[in-house]
Amino acid sequence: MAPRLNRPVLVGTLMLAVYAGAVLGLGRPHTPVAALNTAFYLLLLLNTYFSVSFTEAVFKVRCRSDAAVSTVLVGLYLALPWSVDVPSRFFLLMALFFSLAVVKYANWLTRIDAGFFLRRKIMANSCGAAMGILTAGALALWDRPLWVTAIALAAYAYGNLHTLLLDPLYRLR
């Protein structure tokens, strides 16, 4: 399926980006790590745009459990910009975010016939959760938060490049 512009999802994504900019522009000084975490957050928003656009166009899953998980995910989108200056908290929240996304798509396994897509989506989100946990662990063990965060950002950027362009995740087969 060719990607199409989904205006409501684009508006929501841009609103989250503006919200993050407002949170970050509250006049408090930020660490260099905050810039990397902000870039990570913006990449998450980019990926989310494509994810929600694809799943809304193709599946339109509507159930209470999905709505509940999606509500918590939105709450995490709102919490993440407040934690960019505290890398361990940021990556633990990211791990929680991706773990909940795994739950969301695992729940879909019994609701839609899209095993190929869902297995790949669950694997991608599992990798995101593992990366969040590993990064938080590395931050606790290694006194180089800028380097740890830069490595995590590079890995996530490559993952986005891979799932959006090299081997597109948002397809049915």
N, C-alpha and C positions, 0 to 999 in steps of 0.2 A: 504494500500500500504506500503510495507516494505521500510524503508529508504535506499537510495543508495547514495554512494559518488558522489557528483556533483563537479567535479574538478574546472570548471570555477567559480562557486559560492564560493568554498572553497578558491581559490586563491584571489578572490576579498575580501572576509572576512578577510583573513590573511593580505592582503595589508592594510586594514583599521586598523587592530590591530597594524601593524608595524608603520603606520602613527601616530596613537595615542601614541605609545611608543616614537617616535621621537619628537612629540610635547611636551610630558611630560618630555623628557630628555634634554630639551633646557638649562639646567643649573640653572634654577630658583628654589628657594626653594618652596616646596609644603606643604600644610597643611595636617594634618591627614585626614580631610574630603575628600581631593583630592584622597586619596587611595581608600576610599569607593566609591566615584563617578566613579573612574576608573574601579573598579570591576563591578559597575552597567553597565557601558558602554560595558565592555567585555561580560557581560551576554546578553546585547542587541545584540551584534554581534553574539553570539552563537545562540540565538533565530532567528535572521535574517537569518543565514545560513540555518537552518531547514525550515523556512518559504519560502525563495526564492527557495530552492531546491525542495520543495514540489510543490509550485505553478507553477514553470517552467516545471516540469516533467508532471504535470497533466493538467494545463489550458493554458499556453502560451498566456495570454491576451496581445494583441498588439493594442494599440490605442493612439491617441495623448494625451488625458486627462490622461491616465495612465502613459505615458512617462513623462508628465509635473510634475505630483505629485512625481513620482520616482526620478526625477532630484532634486526636492526640498528636498526630503528625504536624498539623497546622500549629498547634501549641509549641511544638519543638522548633518549627520554622521561626516562630516569634521569640523563642528563648535563645536561639543560637547567636544572634548578633550581640547579645548582652555578655556572651562568654568568650568573645574573640581574644581578649587580653589574658585569659587564663587557659592556656592550651590544653592542659589535662582535662579540665571541665568541658571544653569545646569538643574534644575527641571522644569523651565518654558520652556526651549528648549525641554526637554523630553515631556512635555505636548503638545507642538506644534507638535513634531514628531508623537506622538501617535494619535493626532487629525487628522493629514494629512493621517495617515494610515487608520483611519476610513473612510475618504473621498475616499481613493483609493479603499477599498473593498466595500464600498457602491456603487461606480460606477460599480463595477463588477456584482452587483445584476441583472442588466439589460443585461449583456453580456454573462454570463455563467449560466449553470444549476447546481448550487452547493449550494443551500440554507442552508443546514445543516452546511457545512463548513463555509460559509460566515457569517452566523448569529453568530457563535461561534467566528470567527476571529474578527468581528466588536465588539462583547462584550469584548473580551480580550483587544483589542486596546482602547476601551472606558475606561476600568478599568485602563489601563496605563496612559491615559490622565488625568483621575480623580486623580490618585495617584500623578502625577506630580504637579497638581494644589494644592492638599491638602498638599503636602510636602512643596511647596513654601510658602503656607500660614502658615504652622507650623513654618517654618524657620523665617518668619517675626514676629511671635508672641512669639516664645520661644527662649531664648538665649542659646540654647544648640544644635548648628549645628551638632556636632558629633553624638549625640543621635538621632536627627531627621533623619539624613542621614543613620545611622545604621539601624533604624527601616524601612525606605523606602527600603534599600537594602535587608533586610531580607524578607520583603513582596514580593519584586520583585523576589528574589531567590526562594521563595516558589511558586510563580506564574509560574516561569519557570519549576520548578520540576513538578508541577501539569500538565502543558500543554504539557510537553515533555514526561513524564513518567507515571504519575498516571492516567490521563484521556487525552490521546494524542489528541491534537488539529489538527494535520496534518494527517487527515483521512477524507474520504468522508461520512462515516456513523458511 
